[in-house]
Amino acid sequence: MLILYIMAKIYAKKNHALKGMKPKKEIVSFLLNYSKALTVIKGAENSFEIISN
């Protein structure tokens, strides 16, 4: 229980380094389009990643 409390304190702190970091619109658009085009097909032993662009 003590470990969970300590971890909660560590992760609950505000990270001031991320305050001024904002992604560009082009980067967000690229990542969204990539994730929409990505298809993962899982087989018995393998998985295949297919990009449909």
All heavy atoms as a GROMACS GRO file, in nm:
protein
  421
    1MET      N    1   0.082  -0.120   0.000
    1MET     CA    2   0.000   0.000   0.000
    1MET      C    3   0.086   0.126   0.000
    1MET      O    4   0.052   0.223  -0.063
    1MET     CB    5  -0.090  -0.006   0.123
    1MET     CG    6  -0.215   0.073   0.112
    1MET     SD    7  -0.313   0.013  -0.026
    1MET     CE    8  -0.463   0.086   0.014
    2LEU      N    9   0.198   0.119   0.072
    2LEU     CA   10   0.289   0.233   0.079
    2LEU      C   11   0.348   0.264  -0.058
    2LEU      O   12   0.362   0.380  -0.095
    2LEU     CB   13   0.400   0.206   0.180
    2LEU     CG   14   0.504   0.316   0.197
    2LEU    CD1   15   0.437   0.443   0.247
    2LEU    CD2   16   0.613   0.273   0.291
    3ILE      N   17   0.379   0.159  -0.135
    3ILE     CA   18   0.436   0.179  -0.268
    3ILE      C   19   0.338   0.252  -0.358
    3ILE      O   20   0.375   0.343  -0.432
    3ILE     CB   21   0.477   0.044  -0.330
    3ILE    CG1   22   0.591  -0.017  -0.249
    3ILE    CG2   23   0.517   0.059  -0.476
    3ILE    CD1   24   0.627  -0.156  -0.290
    4LEU      N   25   0.210   0.217  -0.353
    4LEU     CA   26   0.110   0.285  -0.434
    4LEU      C   27   0.098   0.431  -0.396
    4LEU      O   28   0.081   0.518  -0.481
    4LEU     CB   29  -0.026   0.215  -0.421
    4LEU     CG   30  -0.034   0.076  -0.481
    4LEU    CD1   31  -0.170   0.015  -0.452
    4LEU    CD2   32  -0.009   0.080  -0.629
    5TYR      N   33   0.107   0.460  -0.266
    5TYR     CA   34   0.098   0.599  -0.221
    5TYR      C   35   0.216   0.680  -0.272
    5TYR      O   36   0.199   0.792  -0.321
    5TYR     CB   37   0.094   0.603  -0.067
    5TYR     CG   38   0.098   0.742  -0.011
    5TYR    CD1   39  -0.014   0.826  -0.020
    5TYR    CD2   40   0.212   0.792   0.051
    5TYR    CE1   41  -0.010   0.954   0.030
    5TYR    CE2   42   0.216   0.920   0.100
    5TYR     CZ   43   0.106   1.001   0.091
    5TYR     OH   44   0.108   1.128   0.140
    6ILE      N   45   0.336   0.622  -0.266
    6ILE     CA   46   0.455   0.692  -0.314
    6ILE      C   47   0.447   0.714  -0.465
    6ILE      O   48   0.478   0.821  -0.516
    6ILE     CB   49   0.582   0.615  -0.276
    6ILE    CG1   50   0.600   0.617  -0.124
    6ILE    CG2   51   0.705   0.672  -0.344
    6ILE    CD1   52   0.709   0.525  -0.073
    7MET      N   53   0.402   0.612  -0.538
    7MET     CA   54   0.389   0.626  -0.684
    7MET      C   55   0.285   0.731  -0.719
    7MET      O   56   0.303   0.808  -0.812
    7MET     CB   57   0.354   0.491  -0.747
    7MET     CG   58   0.468   0.393  -0.745
    7MET     SD   59   0.426   0.233  -0.815
    7MET     CE   60   0.393   0.276  -0.984
    8ALA      N   61   0.177   0.736  -0.644
    8ALA     CA   62   0.074   0.836  -0.669
    8ALA      C   63   0.129   0.976  -0.648
    8ALA      O   64   0.098   1.068  -0.724
    8ALA     CB   65  -0.046   0.812  -0.579
    9LYS      N   66   0.213   0.994  -0.546
    9LYS     CA   67   0.272   1.125  -0.522
    9LYS      C   68   0.366   1.165  -0.634
    9LYS      O   69   0.369   1.279  -0.678
    9LYS     CB   70   0.348   1.125  -0.389
    9LYS     CG   71   0.259   1.134  -0.268
    9LYS     CD   72   0.341   1.139  -0.140
    9LYS     CE   73   0.411   1.271  -0.130
    9LYS     NZ   74   0.484   1.290  -0.004
   10ILE      N   75   0.443   1.068  -0.686
   10ILE     CA   76   0.538   1.097  -0.793
   10ILE      C   77   0.464   1.137  -0.920
   10ILE      O   78   0.497   1.236  -0.985
   10ILE     CB   79   0.629   0.975  -0.821
   10ILE    CG1   80   0.722   0.953  -0.702
   10ILE    CG2   81   0.708   0.994  -0.950
   10ILE    CD1   82   0.799   0.822  -0.710
   11TYR      N   83   0.362   1.061  -0.958
   11TYR     CA   84   0.293   1.085  -1.085
   11TYR      C   85   0.189   1.196  -1.075
   11TYR      O   86   0.142   1.244  -1.177
   11TYR     CB   87   0.230   0.956  -1.136
   11TYR     CG   88   0.334   0.859  -1.184
   11TYR    CD1   89   0.364   0.744  -1.113
   11TYR    CD2   90   0.405   0.883  -1.301
   11TYR    CE1   91   0.461   0.655  -1.157
   11TYR    CE2   92   0.501   0.796  -1.346
   11TYR     CZ   93   0.529   0.682  -1.273
   11TYR     OH   94   0.625   0.595  -1.317
   12ALA      N   95   0.151   1.236  -0.956
   12ALA     CA   96   0.052   1.341  -0.941
   12ALA      C   97   0.113   1.480  -0.950
   12ALA      O   98   0.042   1.578  -0.967
   12ALA     CB   99  -0.022   1.324  -0.809
   13LYS      N  100   0.244   1.490  -0.938
   13LYS     CA  101   0.310   1.620  -0.946
   13LYS      C  102   0.294   1.677  -1.087
   13LYS      O  103   0.299   1.606  -1.186
   13LYS     CB  104   0.458   1.608  -0.913
   13LYS     CG  105   0.486   1.574  -0.770
   13LYS     CD  106   0.635   1.565  -0.747
   13LYS     CE  107   0.666   1.523  -0.606
   13LYS     NZ  108   0.810   1.508  -0.584
   14LYS      N  109   0.278   1.809  -1.093
   14LYS     CA  110   0.269   1.873  -1.223
   14LYS      C  111   0.408   1.879  -1.286
   14LYS      O  112   0.506   1.911  -1.220
   14LYS     CB  113   0.213   2.014  -1.209
   14LYS     CG  114   0.068   2.017  -1.170
   14LYS     CD  115   0.016   2.158  -1.169
   14LYS     CE  116  -0.130   2.159  -1.132
   14LYS     NZ  117  -0.185   2.292  -1.127
   15ASN      N  118   0.413   1.851  -1.413
   15ASN     CA  119   0.539   1.856  -1.485
   15ASN      C  120   0.550   1.992  -1.552
   15ASN      O  121   0.481   2.020  -1.649
   15ASN     CB  122   0.546   1.743  -1.587
   15ASN     CG  123   0.685   1.726  -1.642
   15ASN    OD1  124   0.771   1.810  -1.621
   15ASN    ND2  125   0.706   1.618  -1.713
   16HIS      N  126   0.638   2.076  -1.503
   16HIS     CA  127   0.650   2.212  -1.555
   16HIS      C  128   0.723   2.217  -1.689
   16HIS      O  129   0.714   2.316  -1.760
   16HIS     CB  130   0.722   2.300  -1.453
   16HIS     CG  131   0.646   2.313  -1.324
   16HIS    ND1  132   0.529   2.384  -1.314
   16HIS    CD2  133   0.668   2.261  -1.202
   16HIS    CE1  134   0.483   2.378  -1.192
   16HIS    NE2  135   0.565   2.303  -1.120
   17ALA      N  136   0.794   2.112  -1.724
   17ALA     CA  137   0.866   2.110  -1.851
   17ALA      C  138   0.770   2.102  -1.969
   17ALA      O  139   0.802   2.147  -2.078
   17ALA     CB  140   0.963   1.993  -1.854
   18LEU      N  141   0.652   2.046  -1.950
   18LEU     CA  142   0.557   2.031  -2.059
   18LEU      C  143   0.470   2.154  -2.080
   18LEU      O  144   0.388   2.156  -2.170
   18LEU     CB  145   0.466   1.909  -2.033
   18LEU     CG  146   0.538   1.775  -2.028
   18LEU    CD1  147   0.440   1.664  -1.991
   18LEU    CD2  148   0.604   1.744  -2.159
   19LYS      N  149   0.487   2.254  -1.999
   19LYS     CA  150   0.401   2.372  -2.005
   19LYS      C  151   0.408   2.443  -2.141
   19LYS      O  152   0.306   2.475  -2.199
   19LYS     CB  153   0.441   2.468  -1.894
   19LYS     CG  154   0.335   2.563  -1.853
   19LYS     CD  155   0.382   2.641  -1.732
   19LYS     CE  156   0.263   2.683  -1.650
   19LYS     NZ  157   0.300   2.755  -1.532
   20GLY      N  158   0.527   2.462  -2.192
   20GLY     CA  159   0.543   2.535  -2.318
   20GLY      C  160   0.553   2.448  -2.440
   20GLY      O  161   0.570   2.497  -2.550
   21MET      N  162   0.540   2.318  -2.425
   21MET     CA  163   0.556   2.227  -2.538
   21MET      C  164   0.420   2.200  -2.603
   21MET      O  165   0.334   2.140  -2.542
   21MET     CB  166   0.619   2.096  -2.493
   21MET     CG  167   0.757   2.114  -2.436
   21MET     SD  168   0.828   1.961  -2.372
   21MET     CE  169   0.856   1.872  -2.522
   22LYS      N  170   0.404   2.249  -2.723
   22LYS     CA  171   0.282   2.224  -2.798
   22LYS      C  172   0.319   2.171  -2.935
   22LYS      O  173   0.406   2.227  -3.002
   22LYS     CB  174   0.201   2.354  -2.812
   22LYS     CG  175   0.149   2.404  -2.681
   22LYS     CD  176   0.061   2.525  -2.700
   22LYS     CE  177   0.008   2.571  -2.566
   22LYS     NZ  178  -0.077   2.688  -2.579
   23PRO      N  179   0.254   2.063  -2.980
   23PRO     CA  180   0.289   2.008  -3.111
   23PRO      C  181   0.234   2.095  -3.224
   23PRO      O  182   0.134   2.165  -3.209
   23PRO     CB  183   0.221   1.871  -3.111
   23PRO     CG  184   0.107   1.887  -3.017
   23PRO     CD  185   0.154   1.984  -2.912
   24LYS      N  186   0.300   2.089  -3.338
   24LYS     CA  187   0.253   2.161  -3.455
   24LYS      C  188   0.130   2.091  -3.511
   24LYS      O  189   0.113   1.970  -3.495
   24LYS     CB  190   0.362   2.165  -3.562
   24LYS     CG  191   0.482   2.245  -3.522
   24LYS     CD  192   0.584   2.245  -3.635
   24LYS     CE  193   0.707   2.322  -3.596
   24LYS     NZ  194   0.807   2.321  -3.703
   25LYS      N  195   0.047   2.166  -3.579
   25LYS     CA  196  -0.074   2.108  -3.638
   25LYS      C  197  -0.040   2.001  -3.742
   25LYS      O  198  -0.112   1.902  -3.756
   25LYS     CB  199  -0.159   2.217  -3.703
   25LYS     CG  200  -0.223   2.309  -3.604
   25LYS     CD  201  -0.309   2.414  -3.673
   25LYS     CE  202  -0.370   2.508  -3.572
   25LYS     NZ  203  -0.454   2.609  -3.636
   26GLU      N  204   0.071   2.020  -3.813
   26GLU     CA  205   0.112   1.924  -3.915
   26GLU      C  206   0.147   1.789  -3.852
   26GLU      O  207   0.115   1.684  -3.907
   26GLU     CB  208   0.232   1.976  -3.994
   26GLU     CG  209   0.204   2.100  -4.076
   26GLU     CD  210   0.220   2.229  -3.997
   26GLU    OE1  211   0.274   2.226  -3.885
   26GLU    OE2  212   0.176   2.333  -4.047
   27ILE      N  213   0.212   1.793  -3.736
   27ILE     CA  214   0.252   1.669  -3.668
   27ILE      C  215   0.128   1.594  -3.620
   27ILE      O  216   0.116   1.472  -3.638
   27ILE     CB  217   0.343   1.701  -3.548
   27ILE    CG1  218   0.463   1.780  -3.592
   27ILE    CG2  219   0.378   1.575  -3.471
   27ILE    CD1  220   0.585   1.703  -3.629
   28VAL      N  221   0.034   1.667  -3.560
   28VAL     CA  222  -0.088   1.604  -3.511
   28VAL      C  223  -0.167   1.544  -3.627
   28VAL      O  224  -0.215   1.431  -3.620
   28VAL     CB  225  -0.174   1.705  -3.432
   28VAL    CG1  226  -0.308   1.645  -3.395
   28VAL    CG2  227  -0.100   1.752  -3.308
   29SER      N  228  -0.177   1.618  -3.736
   29SER     CA  229  -0.248   1.569  -3.854
   29SER      C  230  -0.181   1.444  -3.910
   29SER      O  231  -0.249   1.347  -3.944
   29SER     CB  232  -0.252   1.678  -3.960
   29SER     OG  233  -0.312   1.632  -4.076
   30PHE      N  234  -0.048   1.444  -3.918
   30PHE     CA  235   0.025   1.328  -3.969
   30PHE      C  236  -0.001   1.205  -3.882
   30PHE      O  237  -0.029   1.096  -3.933
   30PHE     CB  238   0.175   1.357  -3.974
   30PHE     CG  239   0.258   1.236  -4.005
   30PHE    CD1  240   0.268   1.190  -4.135
   30PHE    CD2  241   0.325   1.169  -3.904
   30PHE    CE1  242   0.343   1.078  -4.164
   30PHE    CE2  243   0.401   1.057  -3.932
   30PHE     CZ  244   0.410   1.011  -4.062
   31LEU      N  245   0.007   1.221  -3.750
   31LEU     CA  246  -0.013   1.107  -3.660
   31LEU      C  247  -0.156   1.055  -3.666
   31LEU      O  248  -0.178   0.934  -3.664
   31LEU     CB  249   0.024   1.147  -3.517
   31LEU     CG  250   0.172   1.172  -3.493
   31LEU    CD1  251   0.195   1.226  -3.354
   31LEU    CD2  252   0.252   1.046  -3.516
   32LEU      N  253  -0.254   1.143  -3.675
   32LEU     CA  254  -0.393   1.099  -3.685
   32LEU      C  255  -0.418   1.026  -3.816
   32LEU      O  256  -0.483   0.921  -3.818
   32LEU     CB  257  -0.487   1.218  -3.672
   32LEU     CG  258  -0.499   1.276  -3.532
   32LEU    CD1  259  -0.584   1.403  -3.536
   32LEU    CD2  260  -0.558   1.176  -3.435
   33ASN      N  261  -0.366   1.078  -3.926
   33ASN     CA  262  -0.383   1.012  -4.055
   33ASN      C  263  -0.311   0.877  -4.059
   33ASN      O  264  -0.362   0.780  -4.115
   33ASN     CB  265  -0.333   1.100  -4.168
   33ASN     CG  266  -0.424   1.218  -4.191
   33ASN    OD1  267  -0.543   1.213  -4.161
   33ASN    ND2  268  -0.368   1.327  -4.240
   34TYR      N  269  -0.194   0.870  -3.998
   34TYR     CA  270  -0.121   0.744  -3.992
   34TYR      C  271  -0.198   0.640  -3.913
   34TYR      O  272  -0.210   0.525  -3.955
   34TYR     CB  273   0.017   0.766  -3.929
   34TYR     CG  274   0.102   0.641  -3.922
   34TYR    CD1  275   0.176   0.601  -4.032
   34TYR    CD2  276   0.107   0.565  -3.806
   34TYR    CE1  277   0.253   0.486  -4.027
   34TYR    CE2  278   0.184   0.450  -3.800
   34TYR     CZ  279   0.257   0.412  -3.910
   34TYR     OH  280   0.332   0.298  -3.905
   35SER      N  281  -0.253   0.681  -3.799
   35SER     CA  282  -0.325   0.584  -3.716
   35SER      C  283  -0.455   0.539  -3.784
   35SER      O  284  -0.498   0.425  -3.765
   35SER     CB  285  -0.355   0.642  -3.578
   35SER     OG  286  -0.446   0.750  -3.588
   36LYS      N  287  -0.516   0.625  -3.864
   36LYS     CA  288  -0.636   0.584  -3.937
   36LYS      C  289  -0.604   0.485  -4.048
   36LYS      O  290  -0.684   0.397  -4.079
   36LYS     CB  291  -0.704   0.707  -3.999
   36LYS     CG  292  -0.769   0.798  -3.898
   36LYS     CD  293  -0.825   0.921  -3.968
   36LYS     CE  294  -0.875   1.023  -3.869
   36LYS     NZ  295  -0.920   1.146  -3.938
   37ALA      N  296  -0.484   0.497  -4.107
   37ALA     CA  297  -0.446   0.412  -4.219
   37ALA      C  298  -0.385   0.280  -4.173
   37ALA      O  299  -0.374   0.187  -4.252
   37ALA     CB  300  -0.346   0.486  -4.308
   38LEU      N  301  -0.348   0.268  -4.048
   38LEU     CA  302  -0.280   0.149  -3.999
   38LEU      C  303  -0.381   0.041  -3.961
   38LEU      O  304  -0.478   0.066  -3.891
   38LEU     CB  305  -0.196   0.184  -3.876
   38LEU     CG  306  -0.116   0.070  -3.813
   38LEU    CD1  307  -0.006   0.023  -3.908
   38LEU    CD2  308  -0.057   0.113  -3.681
   39THR      N  309  -0.357  -0.079  -4.012
   39THR     CA  310  -0.439  -0.195  -3.978
   39THR      C  311  -0.347  -0.305  -3.928
   39THR      O  312  -0.245  -0.334  -3.990
   39THR     CB  313  -0.515  -0.245  -4.101
   39THR    OG1  314  -0.593  -0.140  -4.155
   39THR    CG2  315  -0.606  -0.361  -4.066
   40VAL      N  316  -0.381  -0.365  -3.816
   40VAL     CA  317  -0.302  -0.474  -3.761
   40VAL      C  318  -0.386  -0.601  -3.769
   40VAL      O  319  -0.498  -0.607  -3.719
   40VAL     CB  320  -0.262  -0.447  -3.615
   40VAL    CG1  321  -0.183  -0.564  -3.558
   40VAL    CG2  322  -0.180  -0.318  -3.605
   41ILE      N  323  -0.330  -0.702  -3.836
   41ILE     CA  324  -0.397  -0.832  -3.850
   41ILE      C  325  -0.318  -0.932  -3.766
   41ILE      O  326  -0.199  -0.954  -3.790
   41ILE     CB  327  -0.402  -0.878  -3.997
   41ILE    CG1  328  -0.479  -0.774  -4.079
   41ILE    CG2  329  -0.464  -1.016  -4.008
   41ILE    CD1  330  -0.476  -0.800  -4.227
   42LYS      N  331  -0.385  -0.989  -3.668
   42LYS     CA  332  -0.319  -1.084  -3.578
   42LYS      C  333  -0.352  -1.226  -3.621
   42LYS      O  334  -0.467  -1.262  -3.639
   42LYS     CB  335  -0.364  -1.062  -3.434
   42LYS     CG  336  -0.319  -0.929  -3.379
   42LYS     CD  337  -0.358  -0.911  -3.235
   42LYS     CE  338  -0.314  -0.776  -3.186
   42LYS     NZ  339  -0.350  -0.752  -3.046
   43GLY      N  340  -0.246  -1.306  -3.637
   43GLY     CA  341  -0.262  -1.447  -3.669
   43GLY      C  342  -0.232  -1.531  -3.546
   43GLY      O  343  -0.221  -1.480  -3.435
   44ALA      N  344  -0.218  -1.660  -3.568
   44ALA     CA  345  -0.191  -1.750  -3.456
   44ALA      C  346  -0.054  -1.723  -3.395
   44ALA      O  347  -0.040  -1.719  -3.274
   44ALA     CB  348  -0.200  -1.895  -3.504
   45GLU      N  349   0.047  -1.704  -3.479
   45GLU     CA  350   0.182  -1.680  -3.429
   45GLU      C  351   0.239  -1.545  -3.469
   45GLU      O  352   0.335  -1.498  -3.409
   45GLU     CB  353   0.275  -1.790  -3.479
   45GLU     CG  354   0.239  -1.927  -3.428
   45GLU     CD  355   0.333  -2.034  -3.481
   45GLU    OE1  356   0.433  -1.998  -3.546
   45GLU    OE2  357   0.306  -2.153  -3.456
   46ASN      N  358   0.183  -1.481  -3.570
   46ASN     CA  359   0.237  -1.357  -3.625
   46ASN      C  360   0.132  -1.247  -3.622
   46ASN      O  361   0.013  -1.274  -3.614
   46ASN     CB  362   0.284  -1.376  -3.768
   46ASN     CG  363   0.391  -1.481  -3.782
   46ASN    OD1  364   0.459  -1.510  -3.686
   46ASN    ND2  365   0.404  -1.536  -3.900
   47SER      N  366   0.178  -1.125  -3.633
   47SER     CA  367   0.087  -1.014  -3.657
   47SER      C  368   0.145  -0.930  -3.770
   47SER      O  369   0.267  -0.916  -3.783
   47SER     CB  370   0.068  -0.929  -3.531
   47SER     OG  371   0.188  -0.868  -3.493
   48PHE      N  372   0.058  -0.878  -3.853
   48PHE     CA  373   0.098  -0.801  -3.970
   48PHE      C  374   0.044  -0.660  -3.957
   48PHE      O  375  -0.073  -0.640  -3.924
   48PHE     CB  376   0.045  -0.865  -4.099
   48PHE     CG  377   0.094  -1.005  -4.120
   48PHE    CD1  378   0.019  -1.113  -4.082
   48PHE    CD2  379   0.219  -1.026  -4.177
   48PHE    CE1  380   0.063  -1.242  -4.101
   48PHE    CE2  381   0.264  -1.155  -4.198
   48PHE     CZ  382   0.187  -1.263  -4.159
   49GLU      N  383   0.130  -0.561  -3.982
   49GLU     CA  384   0.089  -0.422  -3.982
   49GLU      C  385   0.082  -0.374  -4.127
   49GLU      O  386   0.180  -0.382  -4.199
   49GLU     CB  387   0.188  -0.338  -3.903
   49GLU     CG  388   0.195  -0.376  -3.756
   49GLU     CD  389   0.298  -0.297  -3.680
   49GLU    OE1  390   0.369  -0.214  -3.741
   49GLU    OE2  391   0.310  -0.319  -3.560
   50ILE      N  392  -0.034  -0.325  -4.167
   50ILE     CA  393  -0.056  -0.282  -4.305
   50ILE      C  394  -0.096  -0.136  -4.304
   50ILE      O  395  -0.188  -0.095  -4.233
   50ILE     CB  396  -0.166  -0.366  -4.373
   50ILE    CG1  397  -0.127  -0.514  -4.370
   50ILE    CG2  398  -0.192  -0.317  -4.514
   50ILE    CD1  399  -0.240  -0.606  -4.407
   51ILE      N  400  -0.026  -0.056  -4.384
   51ILE     CA  401  -0.061   0.086  -4.400
   51ILE      C  402  -0.130   0.099  -4.534
   51ILE      O  403  -0.073   0.069  -4.639
   51ILE     CB  404   0.064   0.176  -4.392
   51ILE    CG1  405   0.130   0.159  -4.255
   51ILE    CG2  406   0.025   0.321  -4.415
   51ILE    CD1  407   0.261   0.231  -4.242
   52SER      N  408  -0.254   0.146  -4.533
   52SER     CA  409  -0.335   0.147  -4.655
   52SER      C  410  -0.328   0.279  -4.729
   52SER      O  411  -0.424   0.320  -4.791
   52SER     CB  412  -0.480   0.114  -4.619
   52SER     OG  413  -0.530   0.209  -4.528
   53ASN      N  414  -0.215   0.346  -4.728
   53ASN     CA  415  -0.197   0.468  -4.806
   53ASN      C  416  -0.123   0.440  -4.932
   53ASN      O  417  -0.034   0.372  -4.945
   53ASN     CB  418  -0.124   0.577  -4.726
   53ASN     CG  419  -0.220   0.653  -4.639
   53ASN    OD1  420  -0.339   0.635  -4.647
   53ASN    ND2  421  -0.165   0.736  -4.555
   0.00000   0.00000   0.00000
